[in-house]
Amino acid sequence: MAAPNFQTVDHCGNPISLDNYRGRKVLLAFMRFSACALCNLRVHQFVDRFPDWQRQGLDVIAVFESPEANMRTYVGTQNPPFPLVADPKASLYDLYSVETSEEKLRMTMADANTKKFAEAAAAAGFALTPEEGSNFNRIPAEFLIDERGIIQLAHYSRIVTDHLPLAVIDRYAASK
């Protein structure tokens, strides 16, 4: 399926249009909110791998259901080399059918591995911080989009800590 196009601006005010990424692969990642420690850990992982991914023709766009001011205060302090998009009204989330689920949040809290993820986030310097007005029940999703703008893989997380394995993204980035 063709990835729905969108136009917006990133956290630095630069215009972003998915159509402008034609000719390159894209990892479009929908995170929760900008203060989410687990989401910040995921961005940290992306930052580490981004130089290799970019050389291989893969770009990253990370979307957060947060106002721009919060983006600068929290996740923006990582200074990622890829765009962070503030979507406080969740219009891009709606465009890509990214869900909100109290049940999946409860499942996350009950999952035995969640503590390990929280500890890894804390070890990387990301505290469990509430963000006023955030959608705490937002569930992440990640999309791998090819050079023609076609979604090759859509991953809707079953719980908050469920993401595409980095090895899958690495293989996709390296693929011809």
Secondary structure as UniProt FT lines:
FT   STRAND          7..9
FT   TURN            11..12
FT   STRAND          15..17
FT   HELIX           18..21
FT   TURN            22..23
FT   STRAND          25..30
FT   TURN            34..35
FT   HELIX           37..55
FT   TURN            56..57
FT   STRAND          58..64
FT   HELIX           68..73
FT   HELIX           75..78
FT   STRAND          84..86
FT   TURN            88..89
FT   HELIX           91..95
FT   TURN            96..97
FT   HELIX           102..110
FT   TURN            112..113
FT   HELIX           114..123
FT   TURN            124..125
FT   TURN            132..133
FT   TURN            136..137
FT   STRAND          141..145
FT   TURN            147..148
FT   STRAND          150..156
FT   TURN            160..161
FT   HELIX           166..174
//
